[in-house]
Each structure stands twice: as C-alpha cells, then as structure tokens.
C-alpha cells in the first residue's frame, strides 16, 4: 500500500490511502495485483485519472504483470471521515508544500554527473512549454546550478506575501517558471560550500516557500546526481513525484543509475522511464558512431523494468544552445526531434496532465463552505 500514497486525489490534494479510498491490495503468484478502491461516488469523473495513476505506479514494480482494480463506493461513514480530512487540509494555513495538488512533479535524476541531466531537463521543459503547457523548473542541483543560463532566464528573485516569485519565460503558447540558486548568487562561478542541512533547507524553501502558480501542469526538478541528502529529502517531501532517469550508453553510467532507481522505489516513487543521452554521433554522411559504447540505456530500462523513453544523439547544437540560453529543442536537428518526441510521449502517454472535473470538487467546496460557516 505504500506505493499508493503517491496516488493523489487531484482536487482534495491528499493521497487515496490517507482518504480511506484504498481499502486493500493482494499479490498473486502470477504477478497479478488486485486493489480495492472506493470512490466518493460510483460515477466519479476522476475515476479514470485514479485508475491510470494506480496502474502506472504498481506496474512499475518488478514482477508485477497485471493490475486489477475492484471498484467500490465509500459508505456514508467513510465519506464523513474523508470530509473531515478535507476540512482539515483546507483549514491549514501552510500546506506541506506550495506545489499545487494538480501539478505533475517529475524528478530528472542521474546516478553520476556529466551525463547531461540538466541539459535534458531544460530541453524537456522548453518542449513541454512549446506544446502549450505551463511548466515549473526547480533547480535542486544546489552546488551545480546551471538552469538559468541554459534556459536564458535571469534576474533577482522577489517575494510577495512571503512567497518567492519564480522568474518566468514564455515559449510558444506555454510558460516556464524557474527557481534556482543561480538567481541568488552574484556570479555563476561562485562556489557554494554548504553542507547537508543547509542544502536540504534550500530545497525545502523551493518546495514550501515559492509561489508556484495554480495553473502549472508540470514541475520538472533538476536533481543533484547520486543518492544523497538532497535526493532523499525531496523524495520525502514530494511522495507523489515521479522520476525519469538519465544515463549514457556507457556501462559505468548505467550501473550507477540503477542505484537512483533503487532509491526512488525505496521512497515509493514511480519510475517513469529511462532516457539515454549522448547515444551516438551522426556524421554528415549519415554514419553513426557510438563514441561512448552502446546499449546502456536499453539495458538499464530492462533491468529496472521501465520503458526506454528515447535516445538523444550527440550534437554540438545541444551544448551551444545551453550556452546561449536557447534550448536546442526549439531548433531543427536530430536531437531536437528526439527531445520533442520524448516530451510529447510524456504528455500524451507516460505522465499526462491532470484533467480537472467534478466529484471531489463538490466535496472540497462543501468543506470550504462548512469552514466559512464555522467562522
């Protein structure tokens, strides 16, 4: 049941275990997992969203071949308890984080540095914005911040009503909202000699004290490489987050990336898939050269039981775009095509944005009205 704590009722903002909607689960020898889910009403329009989240999280576990959901309806007593929980959530002045409950959170992670994790983060964020989505970007790589330069955003962070306001950039019909330590230091080459507690406090501020807009479809988090304090702290603060792992074809990168997947699963995070970066160099004559070996991304995806989302070729346009603040995905190249394809697959299939509709909204409205009546 622990993995289901990451399945959030989008409008109530609490997980289905906490709300009493997940009644139980059983595992059979043939890899079938049966889950009992009770809805507030049998015709709840959020059923499809909850179904998809439950299936994708459970199917990400090794050995799980099929998920069967047995639907039910909360009793009046259980609905009263859920209402009480909703009232409690609404009444709190400071929620656990300031990230909207309907926002999909994607941690972009890697086992080691130098695999292009920040480059992939910026290009996926830009691609999603170009598709018309509103995307937050959290630069949690506190020591190695590079997101502001790579996205071409600059300025000083300001606050409104005690909340940090991200710096925005519009791309196509979408928008990027960015927070980074890079906005708080005088020079990009300034060294931050911070230890674990200070690092955790910094990312906690990014989760709790940033004015993330309610209309955000996604937040992409550029994680530090490895499995240290910041990674574990973010996993605890954001149990509904999902993880994309970046690796290169090299065997060494693939092996250390497996540890990141293990860390994520131990914290009940769903692993969305693997992206292989720097997969090969394609010469002008069309010949492909595997400069860093081959097969690392495919092997990692196979080993941890998730899809390989894409293979991004080596191109100077990617690094040059990052240096200029113009992500390569907004241009024309083989790497740009692959990055756009990955972003489209994320939005359409792997992590689609939440579609808001009805049943729990009525409960939340009722809870808010009841609170107003008590005042």
JOHUZI-V620270 format. One record per helix or strand. SS is the DSSP state (H for helix, E for strand). FROM is the first residue (numbers start at 1). TO is the last residue. Records with the same first field share a line. If there is no record, write none. Layout:
# JOHUZI-V620270
SS: FROM-TO + FROM-TO
This chain:
# JOHUZI-V620270
H: 2-6 + 47-59 + 76-91 + 117-130 + 147-151 + 181-183 + 196-208 + 229-237 + 251-266 + 296-304 + 316-324 + 328-330 + 334-350 + 359-374
E: 8-8 + 15-15 + 22-27 + 32-39 + 66-73 + 104-110 + 134-139 + 158-160 + 163-165 + 167-171 + 174-180 + 210-210 + 218-222 + 242-248 + 270-277 + 281-282 + 288-289 + 307-311 + 314-314
